Amino acid sequence: MENIVNDTFIDFLIKAKKSTYANSTIEKAKSSRVGSSDYHYEEKIDNKKYIYHDTYFGGTKFIGEEIVYCDSKKPIWGMNYYGVTFDDTLREETMDNALRPALMKVGEDKNVIPVRGISKLKNNGYIYTFKTTGTIENFDGIEQIYKEDNLIYELHCSGGLIK
């Protein structure tokens, strides 16, 4: 089996992420399960069909999963995540506005694996940070948002190749 983690795969993953939740103008896909929010992106590259699907549940406390398929119904890569907003006065829309600008920069920072945002972004009074360990084949990450030096949001993610 050829190594699926190559520039084509990375480029597809970055494009898929920028064409789904991170992009505030993109509409959600039809829910795949009761109560889920879903995003879907697919593209044919070098005669292979790549499919990306992101499903999550919740709003200010949420859990989700991203899966990538290539030329089959068998998943080849995935990531699970759980995020919590610590300030109960902040609504999901507020957190989306703080989070999405950082996620739209996925792939621009070579200091982190391109699975969420960049290492750090200051935006409208919020500070976004993201740190990863491992490689795209097997990783863990932590994403945080601060407002006025107070941690108001945190997400943990992990993922890698699926065989």
C-alpha positions as CSV (number, residue, x, y, z in Angstrom):
1,M,0.0,0.0,0.0
2,E,1.4,3.4,-0.9
3,N,2.0,6.0,1.8
4,I,-1.2,8.0,1.9
5,V,0.4,10.8,3.9
6,N,1.9,12.9,1.2
7,D,1.6,16.4,-0.1
8,T,-1.6,15.5,-2.0
9,F,-3.2,14.3,1.2
10,I,-2.0,17.2,3.3
11,D,-3.2,19.7,0.6
12,F,-6.6,18.0,0.5
13,L,-7.0,18.0,4.3
14,I,-6.2,21.7,4.5
15,K,-8.6,22.5,1.7
16,A,-11.3,20.4,3.3
17,K,-10.9,22.1,6.6
18,K,-11.1,25.5,5.0
19,S,-14.2,24.5,3.1
20,T,-16.2,23.2,6.0
21,Y,-16.7,24.4,9.7
22,A,-13.8,26.9,9.6
23,N,-15.5,28.8,6.8
24,S,-18.5,30.7,8.2
25,T,-20.1,31.0,4.8
26,I,-20.3,27.2,4.2
27,E,-23.6,25.5,4.9
28,K,-23.8,22.3,7.0
29,A,-24.5,19.0,5.4
30,K,-27.5,16.9,6.2
31,S,-27.2,15.4,9.7
32,S,-25.8,11.9,9.7
33,R,-27.1,11.1,13.2
34,V,-29.8,12.4,15.5
35,G,-28.6,15.7,17.0
36,S,-25.4,16.0,14.9
37,S,-24.0,18.9,13.0
38,D,-22.2,17.7,9.8
39,Y,-19.9,19.1,7.2
40,H,-18.8,17.3,4.0
41,Y,-16.2,18.0,1.3
42,E,-15.0,15.9,-1.5
43,E,-12.6,16.3,-4.4
44,K,-11.1,14.1,-7.2
45,I,-7.3,14.4,-7.3
46,D,-5.1,12.4,-9.6
47,N,-7.9,10.0,-10.4
48,K,-8.6,9.4,-6.7
49,K,-11.8,10.5,-4.9
50,Y,-11.0,12.0,-1.5
51,I,-13.9,12.5,0.9
52,Y,-13.8,14.5,4.2
53,H,-16.6,14.3,6.8
54,D,-16.8,16.2,10.1
55,T,-19.6,15.3,12.6
56,Y,-20.0,16.9,16.0
57,F,-22.6,17.2,18.8
58,G,-23.2,20.1,21.1
59,G,-22.3,23.8,21.0
60,T,-20.3,25.3,23.9
61,K,-19.5,21.8,25.1
62,F,-19.0,19.5,22.1
63,I,-17.6,16.3,20.8
64,G,-16.8,15.4,17.3
65,E,-14.9,13.4,14.7
66,E,-13.4,14.0,11.3
67,I,-12.8,11.2,8.8
68,V,-11.0,11.1,5.4
69,Y,-11.7,8.4,2.9
70,C,-9.8,7.8,-0.3
71,D,-11.3,5.8,-3.3
72,S,-13.4,3.6,-1.0
73,K,-15.8,3.5,1.9
74,K,-13.0,2.6,4.2
75,P,-11.6,5.4,6.3
76,I,-7.9,6.2,6.0
77,W,-7.4,9.1,8.5
78,G,-9.3,10.5,11.4
79,M,-9.4,12.9,14.3
80,N,-11.5,12.9,17.5
81,Y,-12.0,16.1,19.5
82,Y,-13.8,17.4,22.6
83,G,-14.1,21.2,23.4
84,V,-15.4,23.1,26.3
85,T,-16.3,26.8,26.8
86,F,-15.6,27.6,30.5
87,D,-17.4,30.9,30.5
88,D,-21.2,30.1,30.5
89,T,-22.0,33.7,29.5
90,L,-20.4,33.1,26.1
91,R,-22.7,31.7,23.4
92,E,-21.7,29.4,20.6
93,E,-21.8,32.2,18.0
94,T,-19.3,34.2,20.1
95,M,-16.9,31.2,20.3
96,D,-17.3,30.5,16.6
97,N,-16.2,34.1,15.9
98,A,-13.2,33.7,18.1
99,L,-12.3,30.2,16.7
100,R,-13.0,30.3,13.0
101,P,-10.4,32.9,12.0
102,A,-7.6,30.7,13.5
103,L,-9.0,27.6,11.9
104,M,-9.0,29.3,8.5
105,K,-5.2,29.6,8.8
106,V,-4.7,25.8,9.0
107,G,-1.6,24.8,7.2
108,E,0.1,28.3,7.3
109,D,2.1,27.5,10.4
110,K,4.8,24.8,10.0
111,N,5.2,24.6,13.8
112,V,2.0,22.6,14.2
113,I,0.5,19.7,12.4
114,P,-2.2,21.0,10.0
115,V,-5.2,19.5,11.9
116,R,-6.7,22.7,13.5
117,G,-5.3,26.2,13.4
118,I,-2.0,28.0,13.8
119,S,0.2,28.2,16.9
120,K,-1.1,31.6,18.0
121,L,-3.5,34.3,16.8
122,K,-4.7,37.5,18.4
123,N,-8.2,38.5,17.1
124,N,-10.7,41.0,18.5
125,G,-9.5,40.7,22.1
126,Y,-9.1,36.9,22.0
127,I,-5.9,34.9,21.9
128,Y,-6.0,31.5,20.2
129,T,-3.2,29.0,20.8
130,F,-2.7,25.5,19.4
131,K,0.0,22.9,20.2
132,T,0.5,19.4,18.8
133,T,2.8,16.5,19.6
134,G,3.5,13.6,17.2
135,T,3.0,13.5,13.4
136,I,0.0,13.6,11.2
137,E,0.0,9.8,11.3
138,N,-0.4,9.8,15.2
139,F,-0.9,13.0,17.1
140,D,-2.4,14.8,20.1
141,G,-3.3,18.5,20.2
142,I,-4.6,21.1,22.6
143,E,-6.3,24.3,21.5
144,Q,-7.1,27.1,23.8
145,I,-8.7,30.6,23.7
146,Y,-8.0,33.3,26.2
147,K,-9.8,36.6,26.8
148,E,-8.1,39.1,29.1
149,D,-5.6,36.4,30.3
150,N,-8.5,34.1,31.3
151,L,-8.8,30.7,29.7
152,I,-12.3,30.6,28.3
153,Y,-12.1,27.6,25.9
154,E,-10.2,24.4,25.5
155,L,-10.2,21.6,23.0
156,H,-8.3,18.3,23.0
157,C,-7.8,16.4,19.8
158,S,-6.1,13.2,18.8
159,G,-5.9,11.2,15.6
160,G,-3.9,9.7,12.8
161,L,-3.9,7.0,10.2
162,I,-6.7,4.3,10.3
163,K,-5.7,0.8,9.1
